[in-house]
Amino acid sequence: MGRVLIVDDELLLAQTLRRILADEFEVTVTSAPSMALSWLTSDKWYDVVLCDVMMPGMNGLELRAQVERVAPEQAARFIFMTGGIREPRVQALLDVTPSIVLAKPFDYEALRELIRRWASGEPPRLRASRP
Protein backbone atom coordinates (compact mmCIF):
# COMPACT_ATOMS: atom_id res chain seq x y z
CA MET A 1 0.00 0.00 0.00
CA GLY A 2 1.43 3.37 -1.02
CA ARG A 3 1.95 6.04 1.61
CA VAL A 4 0.73 9.61 1.03
CA LEU A 5 1.37 12.70 3.14
CA ILE A 6 -1.02 15.61 2.64
CA VAL A 7 0.17 19.04 3.83
CA ASP A 8 -2.49 21.71 3.49
CA ASP A 9 -3.74 24.47 5.76
CA GLU A 10 -7.23 24.01 4.24
CA LEU A 11 -8.33 21.14 6.45
CA LEU A 12 -11.57 20.57 4.54
CA LEU A 13 -9.62 19.89 1.34
CA ALA A 14 -7.06 17.75 3.19
CA GLN A 15 -9.80 15.64 4.78
CA THR A 16 -11.58 15.30 1.42
CA LEU A 17 -8.36 14.07 -0.17
CA ARG A 18 -7.89 11.63 2.71
CA ARG A 19 -11.38 10.18 2.18
CA ILE A 20 -10.84 9.90 -1.58
CA LEU A 21 -7.45 8.20 -1.26
CA ALA A 22 -7.78 6.16 1.97
CA ASP A 23 -9.38 3.12 0.36
CA GLU A 24 -6.22 2.56 -1.67
CA PHE A 25 -3.38 4.31 0.17
CA GLU A 26 -2.16 4.90 3.70
CA VAL A 27 -2.83 8.63 4.13
CA THR A 28 -1.42 11.00 6.75
CA VAL A 29 -2.68 14.59 6.97
CA THR A 30 -1.24 17.67 8.62
CA SER A 31 -1.97 21.36 8.38
CA ALA A 32 1.41 22.19 9.95
CA PRO A 33 4.40 22.38 7.59
CA SER A 34 6.71 22.11 10.60
CA MET A 35 5.19 18.71 11.49
CA ALA A 36 5.56 17.57 7.88
CA LEU A 37 9.21 18.67 7.96
CA SER A 38 9.78 16.61 11.08
CA TRP A 39 8.27 13.49 9.50
CA LEU A 40 9.95 13.94 6.11
CA THR A 41 13.41 14.36 7.61
CA SER A 42 13.07 11.39 9.97
CA ASP A 43 12.83 7.73 9.10
CA LYS A 44 9.25 7.98 7.77
CA TRP A 45 8.85 7.36 4.03
CA TYR A 46 6.10 8.67 1.78
CA ASP A 47 5.60 7.68 -1.83
CA VAL A 48 3.91 11.02 -2.51
CA VAL A 49 3.76 14.34 -0.64
CA LEU A 50 0.73 16.38 -1.70
CA CYS A 51 1.57 19.88 -0.55
CA ASP A 52 -0.24 23.18 -0.78
CA VAL A 53 1.88 26.02 -2.11
CA MET A 54 0.58 28.94 -0.06
CA MET A 55 0.42 28.29 3.69
CA PRO A 56 1.00 30.59 6.64
CA GLY A 57 4.38 30.42 8.34
CA MET A 58 6.19 28.23 5.82
CA ASN A 59 5.01 27.90 2.23
CA GLY A 60 5.21 24.60 0.38
CA LEU A 61 8.30 25.52 -1.60
CA GLU A 62 10.14 26.49 1.57
CA LEU A 63 9.13 23.14 3.08
CA ARG A 64 10.41 21.26 0.04
CA ALA A 65 13.70 23.19 0.09
CA GLN A 66 14.26 22.29 3.75
CA VAL A 67 13.43 18.64 3.11
CA GLU A 68 15.78 18.57 0.12
CA ARG A 69 18.75 19.54 2.31
CA VAL A 70 18.27 16.47 4.53
CA ALA A 71 16.26 13.97 2.47
CA PRO A 72 16.48 14.75 -1.26
CA GLU A 73 14.76 11.47 -2.14
CA GLN A 74 11.67 12.66 -0.21
CA ALA A 75 11.82 16.13 -1.78
CA ALA A 76 11.58 14.46 -5.18
CA ARG A 77 8.20 13.01 -4.14
CA PHE A 78 6.43 16.40 -3.80
CA ILE A 79 3.36 17.28 -5.84
CA PHE A 80 2.26 20.85 -5.26
CA MET A 81 -1.39 21.91 -5.18
CA THR A 82 -2.51 25.49 -5.61
CA GLY A 83 -5.59 27.53 -6.27
CA GLY A 84 -3.52 30.58 -7.16
CA ILE A 85 -1.62 29.32 -10.19
CA ARG A 86 -2.51 32.43 -12.19
CA GLU A 87 -1.31 34.85 -9.51
CA PRO A 88 2.06 36.34 -10.54
CA ARG A 89 3.69 35.88 -7.11
CA VAL A 90 2.58 32.22 -6.96
CA GLN A 91 3.70 31.61 -10.54
CA ALA A 92 7.10 33.13 -9.75
CA LEU A 93 7.51 30.63 -6.89
CA LEU A 94 6.41 27.71 -9.04
CA ASP A 95 8.77 28.63 -11.87
CA VAL A 96 11.71 27.52 -9.73
CA THR A 97 10.41 24.12 -8.62
CA PRO A 98 11.13 20.83 -10.36
CA SER A 99 7.99 19.32 -8.78
CA ILE A 100 4.69 18.57 -10.45
CA VAL A 101 2.09 21.30 -9.87
CA LEU A 102 -1.66 20.66 -9.85
CA ALA A 103 -4.11 23.53 -10.13
CA LYS A 104 -7.09 23.32 -7.78
CA PRO A 105 -9.62 21.95 -8.44
CA PHE A 106 -7.98 18.93 -10.00
CA ASP A 107 -9.00 15.55 -11.39
CA TYR A 108 -9.06 13.12 -8.47
CA GLU A 109 -8.85 10.02 -10.66
CA ALA A 110 -5.77 11.39 -12.45
CA LEU A 111 -4.24 12.09 -9.02
CA ARG A 112 -4.97 8.51 -7.91
CA GLU A 113 -3.30 7.17 -11.06
CA LEU A 114 -0.22 9.33 -10.49
CA ILE A 115 0.06 8.09 -6.89
CA ARG A 116 -0.40 4.48 -8.04
CA ARG A 117 2.47 4.84 -10.51
CA TRP A 118 4.83 6.40 -7.97
CA ALA A 119 3.90 3.87 -5.26
CA SER A 120 4.58 0.99 -7.67
CA GLY A 121 8.11 2.24 -8.26
CA GLU A 122 7.80 4.45 -11.32
CA PRO A 123 10.27 7.31 -10.78
CA PRO A 124 8.78 10.76 -10.24
CA ARG A 125 8.88 13.20 -13.11
CA LEU A 126 11.46 15.89 -12.63
CA ARG A 127 9.74 18.68 -14.54
CA ALA A 128 6.75 20.62 -13.32
CA SER A 129 3.44 20.06 -15.05
CA ARG A 130 1.52 23.25 -15.78
CA PRO A 131 -2.10 23.54 -16.87
Short mmCIF file of the C-alpha atoms (twelve columns), coordinates in Angstrom:
data_MODEL
# 
_entry.id   MODEL 
# 
loop_
_atom_site.group_PDB 
_atom_site.id 
_atom_site.type_symbol 
_atom_site.label_atom_id 
_atom_site.label_alt_id 
_atom_site.label_comp_id 
_atom_site.label_asym_id 
_atom_site.label_seq_id 
_atom_site.Cartn_x 
_atom_site.Cartn_y 
_atom_site.Cartn_z 
_atom_site.pdbx_PDB_model_num 
ATOM 1   C CA . MET A 1   0.000   0.000  0.000   1 
ATOM 2   C CA . GLY A 2   1.433   3.374  -1.017  1 
ATOM 3   C CA . ARG A 3   1.954   6.045  1.610   1 
ATOM 4   C CA . VAL A 4   0.733   9.606  1.028   1 
ATOM 5   C CA . LEU A 5   1.374   12.699 3.136   1 
ATOM 6   C CA . ILE A 6   -1.022  15.615 2.636   1 
ATOM 7   C CA . VAL A 7   0.171   19.038 3.832   1 
ATOM 8   C CA . ASP A 8   -2.495  21.709 3.492   1 
ATOM 9   C CA . ASP A 9   -3.744  24.470 5.757   1 
ATOM 10  C CA . GLU A 10  -7.229  24.006 4.239   1 
ATOM 11  C CA . LEU A 11  -8.329  21.139 6.449   1 
ATOM 12  C CA . LEU A 12  -11.566 20.567 4.543   1 
ATOM 13  C CA . LEU A 13  -9.617  19.887 1.338   1 
ATOM 14  C CA . ALA A 14  -7.065  17.751 3.187   1 
ATOM 15  C CA . GLN A 15  -9.800  15.637 4.777   1 
ATOM 16  C CA . THR A 16  -11.580 15.300 1.420   1 
ATOM 17  C CA . LEU A 17  -8.364  14.074 -0.168  1 
ATOM 18  C CA . ARG A 18  -7.886  11.630 2.708   1 
ATOM 19  C CA . ARG A 19  -11.382 10.185 2.179   1 
ATOM 20  C CA . ILE A 20  -10.844 9.898  -1.575  1 
ATOM 21  C CA . LEU A 21  -7.452  8.198  -1.258  1 
ATOM 22  C CA . ALA A 22  -7.776  6.159  1.974   1 
ATOM 23  C CA . ASP A 23  -9.379  3.123  0.356   1 
ATOM 24  C CA . GLU A 24  -6.219  2.557  -1.674  1 
ATOM 25  C CA . PHE A 25  -3.383  4.307  0.171   1 
ATOM 26  C CA . GLU A 26  -2.158  4.896  3.701   1 
ATOM 27  C CA . VAL A 27  -2.830  8.629  4.126   1 
ATOM 28  C CA . THR A 28  -1.424  11.003 6.748   1 
ATOM 29  C CA . VAL A 29  -2.677  14.591 6.972   1 
ATOM 30  C CA . THR A 30  -1.239  17.668 8.624   1 
ATOM 31  C CA . SER A 31  -1.967  21.364 8.384   1 
ATOM 32  C CA . ALA A 32  1.412   22.186 9.946   1 
ATOM 33  C CA . PRO A 33  4.398   22.378 7.586   1 
ATOM 34  C CA . SER A 34  6.711   22.112 10.602  1 
ATOM 35  C CA . MET A 35  5.187   18.712 11.488  1 
ATOM 36  C CA . ALA A 36  5.562   17.570 7.884   1 
ATOM 37  C CA . LEU A 37  9.210   18.672 7.956   1 
ATOM 38  C CA . SER A 38  9.782   16.605 11.080  1 
ATOM 39  C CA . TRP A 39  8.267   13.488 9.497   1 
ATOM 40  C CA . LEU A 40  9.951   13.940 6.112   1 
ATOM 41  C CA . THR A 41  13.411  14.357 7.607   1 
ATOM 42  C CA . SER A 42  13.067  11.391 9.970   1 
ATOM 43  C CA . ASP A 43  12.835  7.730  9.100   1 
ATOM 44  C CA . LYS A 44  9.254   7.981  7.767   1 
ATOM 45  C CA . TRP A 45  8.852   7.358  4.026   1 
ATOM 46  C CA . TYR A 46  6.095   8.669  1.781   1 
ATOM 47  C CA . ASP A 47  5.602   7.683  -1.831  1 
ATOM 48  C CA . VAL A 48  3.914   11.023 -2.505  1 
ATOM 49  C CA . VAL A 49  3.761   14.335 -0.639  1 
ATOM 50  C CA . LEU A 50  0.728   16.384 -1.702  1 
ATOM 51  C CA . CYS A 51  1.575   19.880 -0.547  1 
ATOM 52  C CA . ASP A 52  -0.243  23.183 -0.779  1 
ATOM 53  C CA . VAL A 53  1.878   26.022 -2.109  1 
ATOM 54  C CA . MET A 54  0.581   28.943 -0.064  1 
ATOM 55  C CA . MET A 55  0.421   28.287 3.694   1 
ATOM 56  C CA . PRO A 56  1.002   30.591 6.643   1 
ATOM 57  C CA . GLY A 57  4.383   30.424 8.342   1 
ATOM 58  C CA . MET A 58  6.186   28.230 5.822   1 
ATOM 59  C CA . ASN A 59  5.012   27.900 2.234   1 
ATOM 60  C CA . GLY A 60  5.205   24.599 0.377   1 
ATOM 61  C CA . LEU A 61  8.300   25.520 -1.603  1 
ATOM 62  C CA . GLU A 62  10.144  26.488 1.571   1 
ATOM 63  C CA . LEU A 63  9.128   23.144 3.084   1 
ATOM 64  C CA . ARG A 64  10.410  21.262 0.038   1 
ATOM 65  C CA . ALA A 65  13.701  23.189 0.092   1 
ATOM 66  C CA . GLN A 66  14.264  22.294 3.749   1 
ATOM 67  C CA . VAL A 67  13.426  18.637 3.110   1 
ATOM 68  C CA . GLU A 68  15.780  18.573 0.116   1 
ATOM 69  C CA . ARG A 69  18.749  19.544 2.313   1 
ATOM 70  C CA . VAL A 70  18.268  16.469 4.528   1 
ATOM 71  C CA . ALA A 71  16.256  13.974 2.475   1 
ATOM 72  C CA . PRO A 72  16.476  14.747 -1.261  1 
ATOM 73  C CA . GLU A 73  14.755  11.467 -2.142  1 
ATOM 74  C CA . GLN A 74  11.674  12.662 -0.208  1 
ATOM 75  C CA . ALA A 75  11.823  16.133 -1.775  1 
ATOM 76  C CA . ALA A 76  11.580  14.462 -5.182  1 
ATOM 77  C CA . ARG A 77  8.198   13.008 -4.139  1 
ATOM 78  C CA . PHE A 78  6.435   16.399 -3.804  1 
ATOM 79  C CA . ILE A 79  3.362   17.275 -5.837  1 
ATOM 80  C CA . PHE A 80  2.258   20.846 -5.264  1 
ATOM 81  C CA . MET A 81  -1.392  21.906 -5.176  1 
ATOM 82  C CA . THR A 82  -2.512  25.494 -5.614  1 
ATOM 83  C CA . GLY A 83  -5.592  27.532 -6.274  1 
ATOM 84  C CA . GLY A 84  -3.519  30.576 -7.164  1 
ATOM 85  C CA . ILE A 85  -1.625  29.321 -10.186 1 
ATOM 86  C CA . ARG A 86  -2.515  32.427 -12.190 1 
ATOM 87  C CA . GLU A 87  -1.308  34.852 -9.512  1 
ATOM 88  C CA . PRO A 88  2.063   36.340 -10.543 1 
ATOM 89  C CA . ARG A 89  3.690   35.880 -7.111  1 
ATOM 90  C CA . VAL A 90  2.583   32.218 -6.957  1 
ATOM 91  C CA . GLN A 91  3.698   31.605 -10.536 1 
ATOM 92  C CA . ALA A 92  7.099   33.126 -9.746  1 
ATOM 93  C CA . LEU A 93  7.510   30.633 -6.889  1 
ATOM 94  C CA . LEU A 94  6.413   27.712 -9.038  1 
ATOM 95  C CA . ASP A 95  8.770   28.625 -11.869 1 
ATOM 96  C CA . VAL A 96  11.715  27.517 -9.732  1 
ATOM 97  C CA . THR A 97  10.415  24.118 -8.624  1 
ATOM 98  C CA . PRO A 98  11.132  20.827 -10.355 1 
ATOM 99  C CA . SER A 99  7.995   19.323 -8.783  1 
ATOM 100 C CA . ILE A 100 4.687   18.568 -10.449 1 
ATOM 101 C CA . VAL A 101 2.094   21.305 -9.865  1 
ATOM 102 C CA . LEU A 102 -1.655  20.660 -9.853  1 
ATOM 103 C CA . ALA A 103 -4.108  23.530 -10.133 1 
ATOM 104 C CA . LYS A 104 -7.086  23.318 -7.782  1 
ATOM 105 C CA . PRO A 105 -9.616  21.954 -8.441  1 
ATOM 106 C CA . PHE A 106 -7.982  18.926 -10.004 1 
ATOM 107 C CA . ASP A 107 -8.996  15.555 -11.390 1 
ATOM 108 C CA . TYR A 108 -9.065  13.122 -8.472  1 
ATOM 109 C CA . GLU A 109 -8.851  10.016 -10.662 1 
ATOM 110 C CA . ALA A 110 -5.768  11.387 -12.445 1 
ATOM 111 C CA . LEU A 111 -4.240  12.089 -9.024  1 
ATOM 112 C CA . ARG A 112 -4.975  8.506  -7.909  1 
ATOM 113 C CA . GLU A 113 -3.301  7.166  -11.055 1 
ATOM 114 C CA . LEU A 114 -0.219  9.330  -10.490 1 
ATOM 115 C CA . ILE A 115 0.058   8.092  -6.893  1 
ATOM 116 C CA . ARG A 116 -0.396  4.477  -8.040  1 
ATOM 117 C CA . ARG A 117 2.472   4.844  -10.512 1 
ATOM 118 C CA . TRP A 118 4.826   6.400  -7.972  1 
ATOM 119 C CA . ALA A 119 3.904   3.867  -5.261  1 
ATOM 120 C CA . SER A 120 4.581   0.995  -7.671  1 
ATOM 121 C CA . GLY A 121 8.108   2.244  -8.257  1 
ATOM 122 C CA . GLU A 122 7.797   4.454  -11.319 1 
ATOM 123 C CA . PRO A 123 10.268  7.306  -10.778 1 
ATOM 124 C CA . PRO A 124 8.780   10.759 -10.237 1 
ATOM 125 C CA . ARG A 125 8.880   13.203 -13.107 1 
ATOM 126 C CA . LEU A 126 11.457  15.891 -12.625 1 
ATOM 127 C CA . ARG A 127 9.738   18.683 -14.540 1 
ATOM 128 C CA . ALA A 128 6.752   20.617 -13.319 1 
ATOM 129 C CA . SER A 129 3.439   20.062 -15.051 1 
ATOM 130 C CA . ARG A 130 1.517   23.246 -15.780 1 
ATOM 131 C CA . PRO A 131 -2.096  23.541 -16.866 1 
# 
